[in-house]
Amino acid sequence: MDSINLNGRTALITGASSGFGEHWGQLMANSGAKVALAARRKDRLDALAGTIGDAALAVEMDVGSEASIIAGYDAAEAAFGTVDTVIVNAGIDSNGMSTEVPDEEILRVLTVNLKGAILTAREGAKRMMAAGVTNGRIVMIGSITAFEASPALVAYSASKAGVVQATRSLAREWARRGISINSISPGYIRTGINDEWFDTDMGKKQISRFPRKRLMEMQGMDGILTFLASDAAEYVTGTDFVLDDGQTL
C-alpha cells in the first residue's frame, strides 16, 4: 500500500468533523489529495482544515438536504476543481428497541444514512460525468450490521444494508461512465458514536464475544480506503469489503 498515492486527486469527504471522516481527511491529504471536508459542524471543520493546511477546505453540508449537498460541491469545485473522489461517510446512530423508537427518529436515521448517501454519491457522479472524468472513485461506508441481526439498531442496520445495495446498483448504472463505486462495511470500532456503550458492562461483554476479544483500530481501514480512492482501483466496482477483524465469524 505504500506505493499507492492520491496525487492529483480532489476528494470530498462527508461526516468529516469527527471520527472516521476527520481521520480520513488527514489521511487523504497526507496521501497527496486536495480535500473538501464536509459536515454540519463548520467550526470543527475549520479547525481540521487549519491543521491540514492549503490542501484542505471546510465545507458546511447537511446530507439530508440536496440543496446543501449541491452548495457543498459548488464550494469544493470553486476551490479545487472537479471532485473526482467521494467518501460517503456521514451517518448517525439510533439506539432503542423497535417498538419504542419514535417514528421521527427512524426517519431521521434513514434520511441521513441512506437518502443522504445516495444523494451525495449521485451528485458527485453527475459532476464527474459532466466534466468527462474517466477515473472517478466513490466509496460508500456501510457496516457489518447490514448483514447481522442487530437488536436495538433496526433503523441503523436497515440504512446500512440499503447503502450496500445502493452501491451495487449505482455501480451497474455507472459501469461505462468511468466511475468505480464500492463500499466498506467495517466492524465495531470505538468512535464518538459508541464510546460510552463500550465502557458499560454490556459493551464489554459484547467485546468479549468477538473471536479476537477486541475492537478494531480506526487505522485498520486506511489501506483499503486509500486503495479504493486511488487509480489502482480501476477494475474494482460494485464490491462491498467487510473489514471487521473477524467479528462476524
Secondary structure as the mmCIF struct_conf table of DSSP 4:
data_model
#
loop_
_struct_conf.conf_type_id
_struct_conf.id
_struct_conf.beg_label_comp_id
_struct_conf.beg_label_asym_id
_struct_conf.beg_label_seq_id
_struct_conf.end_label_comp_id
_struct_conf.end_label_asym_id
_struct_conf.end_label_seq_id
TURN_TY1_P TURN_TY1_P1 ASP A 2 SER A 3
TURN_TY1_P TURN_TY1_P2 ASN A 7 GLY A 8
STRN STRN1 THR A 10 THR A 14
BEND BEND1 GLY A 15 GLY A 15
TURN_TY1_P TURN_TY1_P3 ALA A 16 SER A 17
BEND BEND2 SER A 18 SER A 18
HELX_RH_AL_P HELX_RH_AL_P1 GLY A 19 ASN A 30
TURN_TY1_P TURN_TY1_P4 SER A 31 GLY A 32
STRN STRN2 LYS A 34 ALA A 39
BEND BEND3 ARG A 40 ARG A 40
HELX_RH_AL_P HELX_RH_AL_P2 LYS A 42 ILE A 52
TURN_TY1_P TURN_TY1_P5 ASP A 54 ALA A 55
STRN STRN3 ALA A 56 GLU A 60
TURN_TY1_P TURN_TY1_P6 VAL A 63 GLY A 64
HELX_RH_AL_P HELX_RH_AL_P3 GLU A 66 PHE A 80
BEND BEND4 GLY A 81 THR A 82
STRN STRN4 THR A 85 VAL A 88
BEND BEND5 GLY A 96 GLY A 96
TURN_TY1_P TURN_TY1_P7 SER A 98 GLU A 100
BEND BEND6 VAL A 101 VAL A 101
HELX_RH_AL_P HELX_RH_AL_P4 ASP A 103 LEU A 110
HELX_RH_PI_P HELX_RH_PI_P1 THR A 111 LYS A 115
HELX_RH_AL_P HELX_RH_AL_P5 GLY A 116 ALA A 131
TURN_TY1_P TURN_TY1_P8 GLY A 132 GLY A 132
BEND BEND7 THR A 134 ASN A 135
STRN STRN5 GLY A 136 ILE A 141
HELX_RH_3T_P HELX_RH_3T_P1 ILE A 144 ALA A 146
TURN_TY1_P TURN_TY1_P9 PHE A 147 PHE A 147
BEND BEND8 GLU A 148 GLU A 148
TURN_TY1_P TURN_TY1_P10 PRO A 151 ALA A 152
HELX_RH_AL_P HELX_RH_AL_P6 VAL A 154 GLU A 173
TURN_TY1_P TURN_TY1_P11 TRP A 174 GLY A 178
STRN STRN6 ILE A 179 PRO A 186
STRN STRN7 ILE A 189 ILE A 189
TURN_TY1_P TURN_TY1_P12 GLY A 192 GLU A 196
HELX_RH_3T_P HELX_RH_3T_P2 TRP A 197 ASP A 199
BEND BEND9 THR A 200 THR A 200
HELX_RH_AL_P HELX_RH_AL_P7 ASP A 201 ARG A 209
BEND BEND10 PHE A 210 PHE A 210
TURN_TY1_P TURN_TY1_P13 PRO A 211 ARG A 212
BEND BEND11 LYS A 213 ARG A 214
HELX_LH_PP_P HELX_LH_PP_P1 LEU A 215 LEU A 215
STRN STRN8 MET A 216 MET A 216
HELX_LH_PP_P HELX_LH_PP_P2 GLU A 217 GLU A 217
HELX_RH_3T_P HELX_RH_3T_P3 MET A 218 MET A 221
HELX_RH_AL_P HELX_RH_AL_P8 ASP A 222 LEU A 228
TURN_TY1_P TURN_TY1_P14 ALA A 229 ALA A 229
BEND BEND12 SER A 230 SER A 230
HELX_RH_3T_P HELX_RH_3T_P4 ASP A 231 ALA A 233
TURN_TY1_P TURN_TY1_P15 GLU A 234 TYR A 235
BEND BEND13 GLY A 238 GLY A 238
STRN STRN9 ASP A 240 LEU A 243
BEND BEND14 ASP A 244 ASP A 244
TURN_TY1_P TURN_TY1_P16 ASP A 245 THR A 248
#
